[in-house]
Structure formats: C-alpha cells, structure tokens
Amino acid sequence: MGLPMPTPGQPRIQDDPIVEAVGLQKRFGSTWALRGIDLAIQQGTIYGLLGPNGAGKTTAVRILATLLRPDGGSARVGGFDVAREPEKVRPLIGLTGQYAAVDEQLTGQENLLLIARLLELSRRDARRRVGELLERFDLVEAGGRPLKTYSGGMRRRLDVAASLIGRPRVLFLDEPTTGLDPRARAQVWRLARGLVADGATVLLTTQYLEEADQLATELAVLDHGQVIEHGTPAALKARVGGQTLDIRPVERVRLDAVATIVAQVTGAIPTQGGDGGMVSVPVDGRLAGTRTLAEVARRLDEAGIPVTEAGLRLTSLDEVFLTLTGHPTKTTKGER
C-alpha cells in the first residue's frame, strides 16, 4: 500500500513571483520530507524558510536548485519549471550550501577562477569577474592564500562570492551562518542585504530566529515538511502573540508595588522576566495595549514610582515558533 497523500500547503499567491512552488512533495523511503508546500517569492526580496533541523528546508532548496526531482507538485524559477526545464533554471540561480564548497589546497582566487571557467567564461572575463568579487567581498589581500589559512567567515564570504560568478537572479543561501561567530554572521547579513539592493532575490534557510527577524522581508515557518504559517516577521508576531507590556522601575524594591498596579489595571498576574528587574504581562489588542500602558503610567506617576523602561513590544519570533510548533527551532533530528 502506498503512502497517504500529504495535505496541500498554503494558498497560492499570484503577482508573478520569481520563485514559486505549488503543492511541492518529496519523500525518502517511507519518510515525507515535504508534504505539499506552497511558496511565492517576489523579486528583489529576502524570503526566509524558518524551521528546525528535519523540517524540510534543505530539501526544498535542493528541488528549487534542480538538484532533486519532486515526487509531486511543481516549482518554477524565473518562469521555468525546475523539473522539466532545469537547463533554463540553472543560469538564473546561485547556491551556497551549509558548508563551504571550496578546495582547501587552492587559493581563494584559484577557486573562483576554476568556477568561472567551468561556467564557460573566457580567461579574460573570468579574471575580471574574479577581481570584482574579491574586491567586493574584501578578499583581495587573502586571494593569493590557500583556503586552509582562511577563517570561517572568510570561507563563507568566498563561498557566497563563488555563487555570484554567474550573476544569478536568484541566490539560495542554505543556512549560510552555521558555525560562524557573531562578527562573521553580521558580515554575511550585510552581504545578503547588499545583494538585494543590487536587484537579486535571496531565499534564506535558517534555524536562527534572530537571523530571520533581521533579514527576511517575508518568511514561511516549516515543520515536519509543511508550511504551518507565513507572512512578514512583524505580522507573525502580531498574529500569534499579541503584545507584552514591560515596566522596569528605577528601584528594585518597588517591583512588588509595580506588579500590584499592573495587575489591578490588566486583571492578569504579571511576571518578573530577564534579570528580575522587569514586570511583564501579556496584553491583547493594539488599542487595548495603548490604553493599558497609559493607565499604568498614570498610576505609577500618582504612586511616585519612577521607571527606566515602560512600553509595549510584539512577541519575539522565538515565542511565535514555540507557539506554532510546540518546540524550539533547534532539534537533534538530521536535516532534510
């Protein structure tokens, strides 16, 4: 008996997306990696695929990059079907995987020249393009050194540079900051923003919630091979988590008094979060939150309690993901 068909994903979005997937399915043996996902990515944006290991992010990228054939559904890049017209899709795309796809023994410049020649650039055009990319990614001085002398951040920059040699319209960044330190991660973030500023479209897969929040114009949350929610980071926060009222008094000894006032105004029991110097309580509705904040501020003033922080915030992506899936982004399952 065959496997049951998965339930289709989100509704199809129109407006001629540069990357589109409709009911995309993939299984490995008896395991569904993708259970009918739909994606629509507009040109000139950073679209994030967010999910834990095993959610199906890499499988989706490999299908869109023509490295895997789907078992059901369809996908198009630049108007071309990835399964039926892979030879037309490949000139439009670049791919940077989770680990740097470079030769340890070659220099940075030699790695880029090799890829340029494989892409059938002339020797003259290859050298010019490699020079441009080494300068753009701040690798001119390191270009003559073997890859084994590069730091993790330098390797990642070189890998992204390699994926741009063919001037792709769409760049797939599959967990590009895995294993990088905060400084190197920030460098990759700047690169991604720069690519979009130059007119490219970026599909970013990540399990780092901060990364998705910082970079993605829109994102889809994947779990167990399905799109369980999609939208802008701000919209997801507002839709799933509402708002939180945070009050931090100048004097810690006034915490109980602040908590009492907040409880009286909201009718809810507040918590003390972070370092214990903050009183927080969830508030439903934007207008209700504004009125609540104003009333709490008035009562604090009447009570003579000065504060260093008082405001409303949207729930974090961490809280959104936990609400949607029931578990954090990082799991011990192998990625598919």
Order of alpha helices (4+ residues) and beta strands (2+ residues): beta-beta-beta-alpha-beta-beta-alpha-beta-alpha-alpha-alpha-beta-alpha-beta-alpha-beta-beta-alpha-beta-alpha-beta-beta-alpha-beta-alpha
